[in-house]
Amino acid sequence: MALGQLVNGQWTSQRQQDDEQGRFLRPPTRFRHWITQDGKQGFTPEAGRYHLYVSYACPWAHRTLIMRALKGLEQAISLSVVDPYMGEDGWFFSQAPGCLPDTVNGTVYVRDLYLKVDPQMTGRVTVPILWDKQQQTIVNNESREIIRMLDQGFFPDDGDRNFCPPELHERIDQTIDAIYQPINNGVYRAGFATTQRAYEEAVDELFAALDDWELVLQEQDYLCGDRLTEADICLFTTLIRFDAVYYGHFKCNRRHIWDYPQLWAYVKRIYHHPGIKDTCNFEHIKAHYYRSHEGINPTGIVPVGPELPLSI
């Protein structure tokens, strides 16, 4: 399966994304600036200055939507939402239900945002994007760093709404590191594998990690203890998609998440946390995966189910 990218400022729908053993490769993100109270990198926390480009379907972008809601930044940081379908031209804006146009730059294709910053850019065109309206540039397109900025950059001493408190900072970072490769990226490593060996390697690591966290959650409500943190947001956006798309579409079908008593209770606990449920759009999630990945689902048929048992 090929995904588009920019090469010297020109769009191509082809991109090499696996190694010689058929393992899925995820290139690093490029824009890594930070919003800080002291503005050392030229970006200070100001209401109305920043804009967030997201997809409801994308788990990485979903992280930023959740943090924006948890921190009460909906009025301070404006929003654009791409169409759930990603075809030969990559992410784009449309009038489809749930989508929001680019009211800042007026673009149709997300790639044009990257080209506005670097007309000769080579690299992937991804969401989320945190955009600075003042400097007309991309601040950051790495989801993990964006949620940290939204959490700490605007309201650093936010009491119960601090999702990376100082005493847990190191543990949260270690946990995010621990879940990334086997779980967050693991579902993609399984779904986009091009050899049986690479697929089974990814699935084995994925379910070994899920088994481990099931045991952890027998002793505590959240990954890092008794409170919701950034680490939970990073895991939740993968788990909430698991039974709807990864189980079938990416062949991660050894077990459902709802087959794990602790993990499923954990998903429901976070889903019903104030502000989070409204960031979950299952229509966009299923439409994106089942329609966009023609190499996996050539008919483009979107399943009507499953009905997720998310009620408490």
C-alpha positions as CSV (number, residue, x, y, z in Angstrom):
1,M,0.0,0.0,0.0
2,A,1.3,3.5,-0.9
3,L,0.5,6.8,0.8
4,G,1.2,10.2,-0.7
5,Q,4.0,12.6,0.2
6,L,5.7,15.7,-1.0
7,V,9.1,15.4,-2.8
8,N,10.9,18.7,-3.4
9,G,7.6,20.5,-3.3
10,Q,5.8,18.2,-5.7
11,W,3.0,15.8,-4.7
12,T,3.3,12.1,-5.4
13,S,0.8,9.5,-4.4
14,Q,3.6,6.9,-4.0
15,R,5.7,6.4,-0.8
16,Q,7.8,3.5,0.3
17,Q,6.5,2.5,3.7
18,D,8.0,-0.9,4.4
19,D,11.4,-2.5,4.9
20,E,12.9,-5.5,3.2
21,Q,11.1,-7.8,5.7
22,G,7.7,-6.2,5.0
23,R,7.6,-4.2,8.3
24,F,5.7,-1.0,8.3
25,L,7.9,2.1,8.7
26,R,6.6,5.4,10.1
27,P,8.9,8.3,9.3
28,P,9.4,11.0,12.0
29,T,7.4,14.2,12.0
30,R,9.2,17.4,10.9
31,F,7.9,20.5,12.7
32,R,8.8,20.4,16.4
33,H,8.6,24.0,17.7
34,W,7.1,24.7,21.2
35,I,4.7,27.1,22.7
36,T,6.1,28.2,26.0
37,Q,5.4,30.8,28.7
38,D,8.8,32.5,28.1
39,G,8.4,32.3,24.3
40,K,12.0,31.2,23.7
41,Q,11.1,29.7,20.3
42,G,8.9,32.6,19.3
43,F,5.6,31.1,20.3
44,T,3.7,32.2,23.4
45,P,0.3,31.1,24.7
46,E,-2.2,33.6,23.4
47,A,-6.0,33.1,22.9
48,G,-7.0,33.3,19.2
49,R,-3.4,33.0,17.9
50,Y,-3.4,29.2,17.1
51,H,-5.4,26.9,14.9
52,L,-5.6,23.2,15.0
53,Y,-6.0,21.0,11.8
54,V,-7.3,17.5,12.6
55,S,-9.1,14.4,11.4
56,Y,-11.7,12.8,13.6
57,A,-10.6,9.5,12.1
58,C,-6.9,9.8,13.0
59,P,-5.9,8.6,16.5
60,W,-2.9,10.9,16.6
61,A,-5.1,14.0,15.8
62,H,-7.8,12.7,18.2
63,R,-5.3,13.1,21.1
64,T,-5.1,16.9,20.4
65,L,-8.9,17.2,20.2
66,I,-9.2,15.5,23.6
67,M,-6.6,17.8,25.2
68,R,-8.2,20.9,23.7
69,A,-11.5,19.9,25.2
70,L,-10.1,18.9,28.6
71,K,-8.2,22.2,29.0
72,G,-11.2,24.2,27.9
73,L,-9.4,25.7,24.9
74,E,-12.2,25.4,22.3
75,Q,-12.6,29.2,22.1
76,A,-8.9,29.9,22.3
77,I,-7.8,27.5,19.6
78,S,-9.9,27.4,16.4
79,L,-10.4,24.2,14.5
80,S,-10.5,22.7,11.0
81,V,-11.6,19.1,10.3
82,V,-10.7,17.2,7.1
83,D,-12.8,14.8,5.2
84,P,-12.6,11.3,6.5
85,Y,-11.6,9.9,3.1
86,M,-7.9,10.1,2.2
87,G,-7.3,9.3,-1.4
88,E,-4.7,9.9,-4.1
89,D,-4.5,13.6,-3.1
90,G,-4.1,13.0,0.6
91,W,-6.1,14.8,3.3
92,F,-8.5,17.5,2.1
93,F,-11.3,19.7,3.3
94,S,-14.9,19.2,2.2
95,Q,-18.5,19.9,3.1
96,A,-19.2,16.4,4.4
97,P,-21.0,16.0,7.8
98,G,-18.7,16.7,10.7
99,C,-16.0,18.5,8.6
100,L,-14.9,22.1,9.1
101,P,-13.2,24.0,6.3
102,D,-9.8,25.8,6.5
103,T,-11.0,29.2,7.6
104,V,-7.5,30.4,8.2
105,N,-5.6,29.7,5.0
106,G,-8.4,28.8,2.7
107,T,-6.7,25.6,1.4
108,V,-8.4,22.6,-0.1
109,Y,-5.6,20.1,0.4
110,V,-3.6,19.8,3.7
111,R,-0.4,19.5,1.6
112,D,-0.8,23.2,0.7
113,L,-0.3,24.1,4.3
114,Y,3.1,22.4,4.3
115,L,4.0,24.0,1.0
116,K,3.1,27.5,2.4
117,V,5.8,26.9,5.0
118,D,8.3,25.2,2.8
119,P,7.7,25.3,-1.0
120,Q,10.4,22.7,-1.5
121,M,9.3,20.4,1.2
122,T,10.0,16.6,1.1
123,G,8.1,14.5,3.6
124,R,4.7,13.2,4.7
125,V,1.6,15.3,4.9
126,T,-0.1,14.5,8.2
127,V,-2.5,15.8,10.8
128,P,-2.6,17.1,13.5
129,I,-1.1,20.4,12.6
130,L,-0.8,23.3,15.2
131,W,-0.7,26.5,13.1
132,D,0.3,30.0,14.2
133,K,-1.9,32.6,12.6
134,Q,0.4,35.4,13.6
135,Q,3.6,34.0,12.0
136,Q,1.7,32.1,9.3
137,T,3.6,28.9,10.0
138,I,3.4,25.4,11.4
139,V,4.3,25.3,15.1
140,N,4.3,21.5,15.5
141,N,2.9,18.4,13.8
142,E,3.8,15.8,16.4
143,S,0.8,14.8,18.4
144,R,2.6,13.9,21.6
145,E,4.2,17.3,21.7
146,I,1.1,19.2,20.8
147,I,-0.9,17.6,23.7
148,R,1.9,18.5,26.1
149,M,1.8,22.1,24.9
150,L,-1.9,22.3,25.2
151,D,-1.7,20.8,28.7
152,Q,1.3,22.8,30.0
153,G,1.8,25.8,27.7
154,F,-1.5,27.6,28.4
155,F,-2.3,26.7,32.0
156,P,0.8,25.2,33.6
157,D,-0.7,25.2,37.1
158,D,-4.1,23.9,36.4
159,G,-4.8,21.7,39.5
160,D,-7.0,18.7,38.6
161,R,-6.8,19.7,34.9
162,N,-3.0,19.2,34.8
163,F,-2.5,16.0,32.9
164,C,1.2,15.8,33.4
165,P,1.8,16.9,37.0
166,P,5.5,17.3,38.0
167,E,5.6,14.3,40.3
168,L,4.4,12.0,37.4
169,H,6.2,13.7,34.5
170,E,8.9,11.0,34.2
171,R,6.5,8.2,34.6
172,I,4.1,9.6,32.1
173,D,6.8,10.0,29.5
174,Q,8.1,6.4,30.1
175,T,4.6,5.1,29.8
176,I,3.9,6.9,26.5
177,D,7.2,5.5,25.2
178,A,6.2,2.0,26.4
179,I,2.8,1.9,24.6
180,Y,3.9,3.6,21.4
181,Q,5.6,0.8,19.4
182,P,3.6,-2.3,20.5
183,I,0.1,-0.7,20.7
184,N,-0.2,2.8,19.1
185,N,2.0,2.0,16.2
186,G,1.5,-1.8,16.6
187,V,-2.0,-1.8,15.0
188,Y,-0.5,-0.1,11.9
189,R,2.5,-2.4,11.9
190,A,-0.1,-5.3,11.7
191,G,-2.4,-3.7,9.3
192,F,0.2,-2.4,6.8
193,A,2.6,-5.4,7.0
194,T,3.4,-6.9,3.6
195,T,4.7,-10.3,4.8
196,Q,3.2,-12.9,7.1
197,R,6.2,-12.8,9.4
198,A,6.0,-9.0,9.8
199,Y,2.3,-9.2,10.5
200,E,2.6,-11.9,13.1
201,E,5.5,-10.2,14.8
202,A,3.4,-7.0,15.2
203,V,0.3,-8.9,16.4
204,D,2.3,-10.9,19.0
205,E,3.9,-7.7,20.4
206,L,0.5,-5.9,20.4
207,F,-1.4,-8.5,22.4
208,A,1.5,-9.1,24.8
209,A,1.4,-5.4,25.6
210,L,-2.4,-5.4,26.0
211,D,-2.1,-8.4,28.3
212,D,0.5,-6.6,30.4
213,W,-1.7,-3.5,30.7
214,E,-4.7,-5.6,31.6
215,L,-2.8,-6.7,34.7
216,V,-1.7,-3.2,35.6
217,L,-5.3,-2.0,35.5
218,Q,-6.3,-4.7,37.9
219,E,-4.5,-2.7,40.5
220,Q,-5.2,0.9,39.5
221,D,-7.7,2.9,37.4
222,Y,-5.2,4.6,35.0
223,L,-1.9,3.8,33.5
224,C,0.1,6.0,35.9
225,G,-2.0,5.6,39.0
226,D,-5.2,7.0,40.2
227,R,-5.6,10.0,37.9
228,L,-6.1,10.6,34.1
229,T,-2.9,11.7,32.4
230,E,-1.5,12.3,29.0
231,A,-0.5,8.7,28.8
232,D,-4.1,7.6,29.1
233,I,-5.1,9.9,26.3
234,C,-2.4,8.4,24.1
235,L,-3.6,4.9,24.8
236,F,-7.4,5.7,24.6
237,T,-7.4,6.9,21.1
238,T,-6.0,3.6,19.9
239,L,-8.3,1.4,22.1
240,I,-11.5,3.3,21.2
241,R,-10.8,2.4,17.5
242,F,-9.7,-1.1,18.1
243,D,-13.0,-3.1,18.0
244,A,-14.5,-0.8,15.3
245,V,-11.6,-0.9,12.8
246,Y,-8.3,-2.5,14.0
247,Y,-9.8,-5.9,15.0
248,G,-11.2,-6.6,11.5
249,H,-9.6,-4.1,9.0
250,F,-6.0,-4.5,10.4
251,K,-6.5,-8.2,11.3
252,C,-5.8,-7.6,15.0
253,N,-8.4,-10.2,15.8
254,R,-6.8,-12.4,18.5
255,R,-9.1,-10.7,21.0
256,H,-11.5,-7.7,21.2
257,I,-10.7,-5.0,23.7
258,W,-14.1,-5.7,25.2
259,D,-12.8,-9.2,25.9
260,Y,-10.4,-7.6,28.4
261,P,-12.4,-6.8,31.6
262,Q,-10.0,-4.1,32.9
263,L,-9.1,-2.6,29.6
264,W,-12.7,-2.3,28.5
265,A,-13.8,-0.7,31.8
266,Y,-10.8,1.7,31.4
267,V,-12.0,2.6,27.9
268,K,-15.5,3.3,29.1
269,R,-14.2,5.3,32.1
270,I,-12.3,7.6,29.8
271,Y,-15.0,7.8,27.1
272,H,-17.4,9.1,29.7
273,H,-15.0,11.5,31.2
274,P,-16.5,15.0,30.7
275,G,-15.6,16.4,27.3
276,I,-14.2,13.3,25.7
277,K,-17.2,11.5,24.3
278,D,-18.0,14.5,22.0
279,T,-14.5,14.2,20.4
280,C,-15.3,10.6,19.2
281,N,-16.8,10.4,15.7
282,F,-17.2,6.7,14.8
283,E,-18.7,7.6,11.4
284,H,-15.5,9.4,10.4
285,I,-13.3,6.6,11.9
286,K,-14.9,3.8,10.0
287,A,-15.3,5.8,6.8
288,H,-11.6,6.7,6.8
289,Y,-10.1,3.3,7.4
290,Y,-12.5,1.2,5.2
291,R,-12.7,3.6,2.3
292,S,-9.2,5.0,2.2
293,H,-7.1,1.8,2.4
294,E,-7.9,0.2,-1.0
295,G,-5.1,-2.2,-0.7
296,I,-6.7,-3.7,2.4
297,N,-10.4,-3.2,1.6
298,P,-10.6,-2.8,-2.3
299,T,-14.5,-2.7,-2.3
300,G,-14.5,0.3,0.0
301,I,-17.5,-1.1,1.8
302,V,-17.9,0.3,5.3
303,P,-19.4,-2.2,7.8
304,V,-22.5,-1.2,9.7
305,G,-21.2,-2.5,13.0
306,P,-20.1,-3.3,15.5
307,E,-22.3,-1.8,18.2
308,L,-19.8,-1.0,20.9
309,P,-21.0,-1.7,24.5
310,L,-19.9,1.7,25.8
311,S,-22.6,2.4,28.3
312,I,-21.6,2.3,31.9
